[in-house]
Amino acid sequence: MIFTAGFLVLALWGLFGVATDVSHNSQKVTLTPRKVPKGHVAGLRKRGLSSFSVPLIDQFNGTDLQWYGNITVGTPPQILPVVFDTGSYTLEVESTTCGEPCANQVTFNASASSTYIGLNQTVTGAFSTGGGVGPLLYDTEFMQTWHAGQDTVGVAGISVPNVQFYTIVNQTAAFASDPYSGILGMSAKAQGLFQGLIEQGLPAIFGMYITPKSIGNAEITLGGVDESKIHSEVTWSDLPPNSEGNWQLNSSQISVNGKTTTFLVTERTIIFDSGTSNMYFDPNTTEAVYALISPDIQPYAPELGAYGIACDKIDSLPAVLDLTFTSITGQPFNLTIPSSELNVGPFPNDPLTCQTMINSLEGLWLVGGSMLKHYYSIWDLTSQRMGFASNGVPESAGGGVLLCNAGVAAT
């Protein structure tokens, strides 16, 4: 998930910060990540804590939306489902003080925790991407108010004391359908729960096996990878310098159905966000990609940034999207989004028009679950790199294929 406008005072660092700082007596969080020597994934194991996996549930509403799993907060521990979000930096969970706006979610009761300490900070912020597939209808559609605090936070029975986090004390109606209580930031700069686990000896790496609903058994492995889910060699790619905690890679070109254009053969820095369902490109890139799929894909006027096409046309369209990156050995490789992802379902108010997978947002190039569920992904904080491998899911069921030495000529 992506925050809008920035503030650094609270160190609530989203990819673009948070909209409005209305806090007082705020504190900056100092980051001191534990470093682990570079090496093969297997060499990162068994230094203090061993790796462990957390099962993830797929939120499905006609298309895969989010994958979320349980953590605990407080003493005694209260179980809360959260999205393990690589596009965010902090932990935010619904509070019992939120009342009716949070009535559909499991909430955290701070007064029932003997270890909770409230901090004198209140923040209101807005998200520019969210858990669903649609773009924002207006700037304040996805807004929340957070109160800062600290408490013991745990996962899979392992606890970290004095974790700073935010309780959600108010939110707009757009969050009402979320089946989870909040998000746990898993950025490339460790903070909070994951930082505490690293300080206890957990290797600074995690693997994600997020799958289509038809496959199931999704999981996140903290401190390592689940080798039973890896069915090819891992292709590694370094984060560009000054990524500042963002999981992002430089892409040299975008192609559609094996074709590209001079405009699409341009370097773009693409963010990988497990907390966003589909894709966001800037308007020019979005238009260029859709032009290679079908002239019938057009902006959907009621929702700024969304595109659509008649539902009776969409499923017959070939729309294989390849994003080309460079491995640590200097070889280009493709990550592929299959044609099956093009259709994310009818617009709620227009059942004859189906939304397409890319939303348009100025200045943003981002891929989310619609790509990540086709690969096993590895997120290495120590070496500041990402790895991708086949996840063993058949192509017909949504598995991806890594194509190395990739490249097509511009048309």
C-alpha positions in Angstrom: 0.0 0.0 0.0 1.2 3.5 -0.8 0.8 6.6 1.3 0.3 10.0 -0.2 2.3 13.2 0.7 5.2 12.9 3.2 6.2 13.5 6.7 9.4 12.4 8.4 8.8 13.6 12.0 7.2 10.3 13.0 9.4 8.1 10.8 6.1 6.6 9.5 7.8 6.1 6.2 5.6 5.0 3.4 6.8 5.0 -0.2 5.7 8.6 -0.5 5.2 9.3 3.2 1.9 10.2 4.8 -0.4 13.0 4.0 -0.8 15.2 7.1 1.2 15.5 10.3 -1.0 16.7 13.1 1.2 15.2 15.9 2.8 16.8 18.9 5.9 15.8 20.9 6.8 13.4 18.1 9.8 11.2 18.2 12.0 9.9 15.4 12.8 6.2 15.3 16.5 5.4 14.9 17.1 2.4 12.7 20.0 0.0 13.6 19.5 -3.1 11.4 21.5 -6.2 12.2 23.9 -7.0 9.4 24.4 -10.6 8.2 27.3 -11.4 5.8 26.4 -11.8 2.2 26.1 -15.2 0.8 23.7 -17.9 -0.5 20.3 -18.1 1.1 21.1 -21.4 2.8 24.1 -19.7 4.4 21.8 -17.2 6.1 20.1 -19.8 8.3 20.5 -20.8 11.9 22.1 -17.7 13.4 20.1 -17.4 16.7 16.6 -17.8 15.4 15.7 -20.3 12.7 13.4 -19.4 9.8 9.7 -20.0 10.2 6.6 -19.7 8.0 3.3 -17.9 8.6 0.2 -19.1 6.7 -1.5 -16.4 4.7 -5.2 -16.2 3.8 -6.2 -15.0 0.3 -8.8 -12.2 0.3 -10.7 -13.0 -2.9 -13.5 -11.1 -4.5 -13.7 -12.2 -8.1 -9.9 -11.7 -8.2 -7.1 -12.1 -5.7 -6.8 -8.9 -3.6 -4.7 -9.4 -0.5 -2.8 -12.1 1.4 -2.8 -11.7 5.2 -1.8 -13.7 8.3 -1.8 -13.4 12.1 0.4 -11.6 14.5 -0.1 -10.9 18.2 0.0 -7.6 20.0 -0.1 -7.0 23.8 0.1 -8.9 27.0 -1.7 -11.2 27.1 -1.3 -11.5 23.3 -4.3 -10.5 21.1 -4.4 -12.1 17.7 -4.7 -9.7 14.8 -4.7 -10.5 11.1 -2.5 -8.2 9.0 -1.2 -7.8 5.5 2.6 -8.3 5.4 3.1 -5.2 3.2 6.4 -4.6 1.4 5.1 -1.2 0.3 4.9 0.1 3.9 7.3 0.7 6.8 5.2 0.5 10.0 2.6 -1.5 11.9 -0.9 -0.2 12.0 -3.8 -2.1 13.6 -7.4 -1.2 14.3 -8.2 -0.1 17.8 -11.3 -0.7 19.9 -11.6 3.0 20.3 -12.3 3.3 16.6 -15.8 2.2 17.2 -18.3 2.0 14.3 -15.9 2.8 11.5 -13.8 -0.3 12.4 -16.8 -2.5 13.3 -16.0 -5.1 10.5 -12.4 -5.7 11.7 -10.8 -7.5 14.6 -9.6 -4.7 16.9 -6.8 -4.2 19.4 -7.8 -3.4 23.0 -4.9 -1.4 24.4 -6.6 -1.1 27.8 -6.5 -4.9 28.1 -2.7 -5.1 27.6 -0.5 -4.7 30.6 2.5 -3.7 28.5 0.9 -1.1 26.2 2.3 2.5 26.5 0.5 5.3 24.7 2.6 8.0 23.0 1.5 11.6 22.6 1.2 11.4 18.8 -1.9 11.5 16.6 -1.6 11.4 12.9 -4.1 11.6 10.0 -3.0 10.3 6.7 -4.3 9.1 3.3 -3.4 6.2 1.0 -3.0 6.6 -2.7 -3.2 2.8 -3.3 -5.2 0.3 -1.2 -6.3 -3.2 -0.8 -8.7 -3.3 -3.7 -8.2 -3.1 -7.5 -9.7 0.3 -8.1 -8.0 3.7 -8.1 -9.0 6.4 -5.7 -12.3 8.2 -6.5 -11.1 11.3 -4.5 -8.0 12.2 -2.5 -9.6 11.5 0.9 -11.3 8.2 0.1 -8.8 6.1 2.0 -8.0 8.1 5.2 -7.2 7.0 8.7 -6.3 8.5 12.0 -3.6 6.8 14.0 -2.4 7.1 17.6 1.2 6.1 18.4 2.1 3.6 21.1 4.4 0.7 21.9 3.8 -2.8 23.1 5.0 -6.4 22.8 4.4 -7.7 19.3 4.8 -11.3 18.2 4.5 -13.7 15.3 4.5 -17.5 15.4 5.0 -17.5 19.1 8.1 -15.3 19.1 7.7 -11.9 20.8 9.5 -8.6 20.6 9.0 -6.1 23.4 8.6 -2.3 23.1 7.7 -2.2 19.4 6.5 1.2 18.3 3.3 1.0 16.2 0.1 2.8 15.4 -3.5 2.1 16.4 -6.2 3.1 14.0 -8.7 5.3 15.9 -10.8 6.4 12.9 -11.1 5.6 9.2 -13.2 6.3 6.2 -15.9 3.9 4.9 -13.6 2.7 2.1 -11.9 0.4 4.6 -15.1 -1.3 5.7 -14.7 -4.4 3.5 -11.2 -5.3 4.6 -11.1 -8.6 6.4 -7.8 -7.8 8.1 -7.0 -5.5 11.0 -4.1 -3.5 9.4 -0.7 -3.8 7.8 2.7 -4.8 8.9 5.4 -2.9 7.0 8.1 -5.2 5.5 10.2 -2.6 3.7 13.8 -2.9 2.7 14.8 -1.0 5.8 13.8 -3.2 8.8 11.7 -1.6 11.5 9.4 -2.7 14.3 8.6 -6.4 14.7 11.0 -7.6 12.0 13.8 -5.4 13.2 13.3 -6.9 16.7 13.4 -10.4 15.3 16.6 -9.6 13.5 18.1 -8.3 16.8 17.2 -11.7 18.3 19.2 -13.4 15.6 16.8 -14.0 12.8 18.5 -13.5 9.4 17.4 -10.4 7.6 15.6 -12.0 4.7 12.1 -13.3 3.9 10.4 -15.3 1.2 6.9 -14.9 -0.1 4.7 -17.6 -1.6 1.5 -15.9 -2.5 -0.7 -17.9 -4.8 -3.9 -17.7 -6.8 -7.0 -18.7 -4.8 -7.3 -21.9 -6.8 -3.8 -23.0 -5.5 -3.9 -21.8 -1.9 -1.4 -22.6 0.8 0.1 -19.1 0.6 2.8 -18.2 3.2 5.5 -15.8 4.2 8.8 -17.3 5.5 10.6 -15.0 7.9 14.4 -15.4 8.2 14.8 -17.6 5.1 12.9 -19.3 2.4 10.7 -22.4 2.0 12.8 -24.4 -0.4 9.9 -26.8 -1.1 8.2 -23.9 -2.9 11.2 -23.0 -5.1 11.3 -25.0 -8.4 14.1 -23.3 -10.3 17.3 -21.5 -9.8 16.9 -18.1 -8.1 17.5 -15.1 -10.3 18.8 -12.2 -8.2 18.7 -8.5 -8.9 20.1 -5.7 -6.8 18.1 -2.7 -5.6 19.3 0.5 -7.2 21.4 2.8 -5.0 19.5 5.2 -2.7 16.4 3.0 -2.7 15.7 4.4 0.8 13.9 1.3 2.0 11.8 0.8 -1.1 11.7 -2.6 -2.7 12.3 -1.5 -6.3 14.3 -2.6 -9.3 15.3 -0.8 -12.5 13.4 -2.1 -15.6 14.9 -1.6 -19.0 11.8 -2.3 -21.0 8.1 -3.3 -21.1 6.7 -5.5 -23.8 3.2 -6.8 -24.6 2.7 -10.1 -26.4 6.3 -10.1 -27.5 6.2 -6.5 -28.9 7.4 -3.2 -27.6 7.9 0.4 -28.7 10.7 2.9 -28.5 8.9 4.6 -25.6 8.5 1.4 -23.7 12.3 0.7 -24.1 13.1 3.2 -21.4 14.5 2.7 -17.9 11.9 2.8 -15.2 12.2 2.1 -11.5 9.4 -0.2 -10.6 8.3 -0.8 -7.0 7.3 -4.2 -5.7 4.4 -3.9 -3.3 2.8 -7.0 -1.8 0.1 -4.7 -0.2 -1.3 -3.5 -3.5 -3.5 -5.8 -5.6 -2.7 -4.9 -9.2 -0.5 -2.5 -11.1 0.1 1.3 -11.4 2.0 3.0 -14.2 2.1 6.7 -15.1 -0.4 7.8 -17.7 1.9 7.7 -20.7 3.2 4.2 -19.9 -0.4 3.0 -19.2 -1.6 4.3 -22.5 1.3 2.8 -24.4 0.8 -0.7 -22.9 -3.0 -0.7 -23.5 -2.4 0.5 -27.1 -0.5 -2.8 -27.7 -3.4 -4.8 -26.3 -6.5 -3.3 -27.8 -7.7 0.2 -28.9 -11.0 -0.7 -27.2 -9.4 -0.4 -23.7 -10.3 3.2 -22.7 -10.2 5.4 -19.6 -13.3 4.7 -17.3 -14.6 8.2 -16.7 -16.3 7.6 -13.3 -13.1 6.4 -11.8 -10.0 8.6 -12.5 -7.0 6.4 -13.4 -9.1 3.3 -14.2 -9.5 1.7 -17.6 -12.0 -0.7 -18.9 -13.4 -2.6 -21.9 -16.6 -4.4 -22.7 -16.7 -7.6 -20.6 -17.7 -9.7 -23.7 -14.4 -8.7 -25.3 -11.8 -8.9 -22.6 -11.3 -12.6 -22.0 -10.4 -13.2 -25.7 -7.6 -10.6 -25.7 -4.0 -11.8 -25.5 -2.3 -9.5 -23.0 1.0 -11.1 -21.9 3.0 -8.4 -20.1 6.8 -8.8 -19.7 8.9 -6.5 -17.5 12.6 -6.8 -18.2 15.1 -6.4 -15.4 18.9 -7.1 -15.0 20.3 -9.9 -12.8 23.4 -9.5 -10.6 25.3 -11.3 -13.4 24.4 -8.6 -15.8 21.9 -10.7 -17.8 18.4 -9.4 -18.6 15.4 -11.4 -17.4 11.7 -11.1 -17.7 9.0 -11.2 -15.1 5.7 -12.1 -16.8 2.1 -11.2 -16.0 -0.2 -13.6 -18.0 -3.3 -12.6 -20.0 -5.5 -14.0 -17.3 -4.7 -11.0 -15.1 -6.0 -8.5 -17.5 -9.6 -8.8 -16.3 -10.1 -7.8 -12.7 -13.9 -7.9 -12.9 -16.8 -5.6 -13.8 -17.1 -2.2 -12.4 -19.6 -2.2 -9.5 -21.8 0.4 -11.1 -21.3 -0.8 -14.7 -21.6 -4.6 -14.9 -21.1 -4.7 -18.7 -17.7 -3.0 -18.5 -14.7 -4.8 -17.0 -11.8 -3.1 -15.3 -8.3 -3.9 -16.7 -5.3 -4.6 -14.6 -3.2 -1.4 -14.8 -4.4 1.8 -13.1 -2.8 5.1 -14.0 -1.2 7.4 -11.4 1.3 10.2 -12.3 4.9 9.4 -11.2 4.3 5.8 -10.1 5.5 2.5 -11.6 4.4 -0.3 -9.3 3.5 -4.0 -9.4 1.6 -5.8 -6.8 -0.1 -9.2 -6.2 -1.0 -9.6 -9.9 2.7 -10.2 -10.6 4.0 -11.6 -7.3 1.6 -14.5 -7.2 3.2 -16.0 -10.3 6.7 -16.4 -8.7 8.4 -17.3 -5.4 9.9 -14.0 -4.3 12.9 -13.5 -1.9 13.5 -10.2 -0.2 17.1 -9.9 1.1 17.6 -6.9 3.4 21.2 -7.6 4.1 22.4 -7.7 0.5 19.7 -5.2 -0.6 18.5 -7.4 -3.5 15.4 -9.4 -4.6 15.3 -12.9 -5.9 12.7 -14.7 -8.1 12.1 -18.3 -8.9 9.4 -20.6 -10.3 6.9 -21.4 -7.6 6.0 -24.7 -9.0 2.4 -23.6 -10.0 1.6 -24.7 -13.5 1.3 -21.9 -16.0 -2.3 -22.9 -16.7 -3.1 -22.4 -13.0 -1.2 -19.1 -12.7 2.5 -20.0 -12.3 5.2 -17.9 -13.9 8.2 -18.6 -16.0 11.5 -16.8 -15.6 12.9 -16.0 -19.1 16.6 -15.0 -19.0 18.5 -13.3 -21.7 15.2 -11.6 -22.5 14.6 -8.9 -25.0 12.5 -7.9 -28.0 13.0 -5.4 -30.7 11.0 -2.2 -30.6 8.4 -1.7 -33.3 
